[in-house]
Amino acid sequence: MTGTESQIEWAQRIKPKVGVEFDRVTRVFETVASKQQDPDRAETRLIVDLVREMRAGVMANEEAGYFIRVWQEVKDQVRQMVSQDPRYVEIRAGRTARKSRAA
């Protein structure tokens, strides 16, 4: 990890909390998927994969300052990352269009 000694120490205390938050969001989507039928279930599983990909990217970041700046207080960062991802936006748009056609 890069940064000053105190930044690295601080980031190392933050990083496990970030992992826990990604795991929590993943479990929520997995629970939702288990109650759905296709095609919604397949789409929700794609979202689970998306969250896992985001988690891997965030956790691979070696800049201590990043964790201090972005993740010092874990709130809704994961939700924001997911909701702003173009793949998630596409899934939501397709789901909305499908439901409006069915109505």
C-alpha positions, -999 to 999 in steps of 0.1 A, spaced: 0 0 0 13 35 -8 11 65 15 26 77 47 30 53 75 0 68 93 -21 68 62 -14 31 55 -22 22 91 -55 42 88 -64 26 55 -57 -9 68 -83 -2 95 -108 10 69 -103 -17 43 -119 -46 62 -150 -25 68 -152 -19 30 -150 -56 23 -178 -62 49 -200 -37 31 -195 -52 -3 -203 -86 12 -235 -73 28 -247 -58 -5 -238 -90 -23 -258 -111 2 -288 -88 -2 -288 -92 -40 -283 -130 -36 -313 -132 -13 -334 -112 -38 -323 -135 -66 -333 -166 -47 -369 -153 -45 -371 -143 -82 -379 -162 -114 -362 -157 -147 -355 -133 -164 -353 -112 -132 -333 -138 -113 -307 -139 -141 -304 -102 -142 -301 -100 -104 -273 -126 -106 -256 -103 -132 -258 -75 -106 -242 -98 -80 -214 -104 -105 -211 -67 -110 -209 -60 -72 -182 -87 -69 -162 -71 -98 -165 -37 -81 -153 -52 -48 -123 -67 -64 -114 -34 -81 -118 -14 -49 -99 -39 -27 -70 -40 -52 -65 -3 -49 -31 2 -32 -35 40 -25 -41 46 12 -55 80 5 -82 65 -16 -96 45 13 -93 75 36 -110 99 12 -137 76 -2 -143 50 25 -135 66 58 -172 64 67 -189 35 50 -224 47 41 -239 41 7 -208 41 -15 -215 6 -28 -251 14 -37 -240 46 -55 -213 27 -74 -238 1 -85 -266 25 -94 -242 46 -116 -227 16 -135 -239 16 -171 -245 -22 -169 -268 -18 -140 -286 11 -156 -292 -10 -187 -306 -39 -166 -330 -16 -148 -341 0 -181 -348 -34 -196 -367 -45 -166 -388 -14 -165 -396 -17 -202 -405 -54 -198 -428 -47 -169 -445 -18 -188 -451 -40 -218 -466 -67 -196 -490 -42 -180 
